[in-house]
């Protein structure tokens, strides 16, 4: 019996790297610009909501820098210390971005409560409203671009960065509404109340991002629809030499999917033919699941320990 790897451990495709790195770089430039604008507007107006927006953008900037590092690191080929590659760096980065979102929310809550207890004057609201409006539009545009690149490259790090900026865009809209209400009503406590409402939205985004990333880091199985695609690929191939398969396992690391299974071959099948069929099965699976690394273990039709295994073989005829 032998195992057949889906492909040689050659360097990963570099075609995606420019688009992933470019997307992360655009996010860095956007956040750096918005931080300067928000700090200036916060200093001019004295608005806690605008200052918390600046803090949020600073955290976004840090997350974008980490995302840029991670997408470059994840695309490095396997090495002796990391024979399975570096793809999980992206999942770790996404989890870190979720934690940073929660830290930002804690800062906003603390400062908002302090300002509610000790109110401060909010001046020059026109400047603040204009800056926050520009911020909302910019973050919405950049986050949409990042989401598109995340889908194209299947990148958890870019998805996390996009979630960061999309949350920032929504909170900017909230601040915009709050400042307009302060200008209309003169009730300056609305500024702090708006910031607290923003913090709730940020907490939800951070928890969701940490949860999703953690599931990959602990090697959660692929979704049912992806496992079904693997089964369908094998059953549709219907090689006469294959009598069944079992022990299908699959997990994800970054944008890569690692799949391994045992395939049974009928009596009389030569090792050469079994090897050839295994490569054809791997190709069939890779057509249905992108970035799949498939490992097939060859077994004879009647394996001594098969009856003791909870997974019954599924016929490929």
PyMOL commands that set and color helices and strands:
alter all, ss='L'
color gray80, all
select helices_A, chain A and resi 17-45+48-74+88-117+125-153+156-185+189-217+224-237+271-288+306-308
alter helices_A, ss='H'
color red, helices_A
select strands_A, chain A and resi 3-5+242-253+256-265+292-300
alter strands_A, ss='S'
color yellow, strands_A
deselect
rebuild
show_as cartoon
